[in-house]
Amino acid sequence: MLAFNLRAEQAFDPKKHVEKILGQVGDGDFTVACWEPGQVSPNHCHPDASEIYFCFEGGGVMKTPDTTVEVKPGGFVVHPPGEVHEYTNGSERTLLFRVRYGGDKLSRHVDWPTNANWTQKPEDTAYFEKNPVG
């Protein structure tokens, strides 16, 4: 058995959201994800892993090419392998519990419009040329 306290594990950074892997079991890992107000993830997917976000406190908006949903405390979002998604945090600090499972946890990044310094890696460009979004 593994047991954790999300509040004790939280760590925030005003420059970027923090994802702290707490442990791994089999083909999965579990993470505490900490977001300051207004922080935005890159638009990305995990080609070989499902990803689940459970909102412990705070909240924001999760977007896919087809859907936008509000993320609130007590709610969770499931992304199947390869689903492109982006999270935008709301107006308060947010604490999410994340689980990834099913294979390689590698992220492929499409874009990151809110980060002017970001550039796409060549391997991500090649991935999305073979697997177009939408």
C-alpha positions, 0 to 999 in steps of 0.5 A: 500500500502507498498512502499520501496527503496531497496537501503535504505533497503540494508545491507551487511555482509562480513561473510554471505549474508543478507536477510531482510524481509521487509513485509508480505502480505497474504501468502507471504513475500518480502525481500531484499537480499544482497550479497558480492562478492563470497558468496554462499547460501546453496543448499536448497528448500522451500517445500510449497512456490514458491520463486522469485528472481529479480536482481536489481544490481550485479549478479551471478549464480543460480543452480538447479539440472537440470539447471544453469542460469546467474542472471543479473540486470533486470532478475529474477528467479522463483523456484516452491515449492520444487525445490532445488536451490543454488545461487553463487554471482558474483564478485561485491556486489549484491542486489536482491529483493525476494518474497516467497508465497504460504504457509510455507516459511520454508527452507530445506537444502541439503548441503552447500559445501562452508561452512565447518562448516555447518551440516545438521539438522536431520529434513532436512535429514529426508525430503530429504530421503523422497524427494530425489534431482534429 
